[in-house]
Amino acid sequence: MKDKKVVFMGTPEFSVPVLEMLDENTNVVLVVTQPDKEVGRHHEIKYSPVKEYAINHNIEVYQPIKIRNDFEYILSKNPDVIITCAYGQIIPNELLETPKYKAINVHASLLPKLRGGSPLHRAIINGYKETGITIMYMAPGMDDGDIIVQKSIPIEDTDNVGIIHDKLSLLGRDLLLETLPNIFIGNITRTKQNSDEVTFAYNIKSEEEKIDFNKTSLEVYNQIRGMYPFPVAYTVLDNQIIKVCESRLGSIQKGKPGEIVKIYKDGIGVMCKDKEIILTKIKPSGKKEMDVQDYLNGKKDEILEGKILC
């Protein structure tokens, strides 16, 4: 496949294994990624992980602010195929149709479920028992192109979004490597998505990060897992934000939603709609992540039972 000219479009860490595989097995003539960002108080310029890889491996980088207005340079590279993975902008039709083998996307869900920008988070938050990778042809609509191949993995009860991120990133790499030769020789079947089964994975809004203890303990547990290590769910105790990193399901069924109903050696039991959830790893405001046992050691003289998290 080294004779195939590829333009790769991607941005976050999730995309890097796919780019690395393409770099090793094809001729990547251009990497397209989102513009650099300013971060921190000193407005330092931060490159995307995909740009970091490209620079370190001497691959040309192109960063249009709005790709729908600035795509001609990409076409000037005469790619045989465009491969996208978590790029972050809607790609114009000219890029989808011009290359010989069109534009192929690596999407982190089992389409048509979870179209959109946060399929990793939503799969866990929604309580799905499995997720996976879809290799698909790109289309003008959001993730609605024809499916080429899919592969699923189970979502374990102990998985969080960071674990699923790493699993699917590698699965996407491997599945694309397995599929590309068949794409190039035309040995594939295009399957249209069933519109009746479509669900969406919209980007996580800031207000969704706050834990609502009026939900069931399982819903709260899934929210915590589905937001760790990014962006991290939180609650408020004594007017202080506490981010919740890990938890486990408890058994106490008496108390008001949000009420601290029991202090364990390694956790804080908080009542939900149906029963308690036990917070086991947290990040208090202005501090590092810590096991709740360490947090409690600093609260020896403070009575926490009966307080309300909101």
Disulfide bonds with the S-S distance in Angstrom:
none
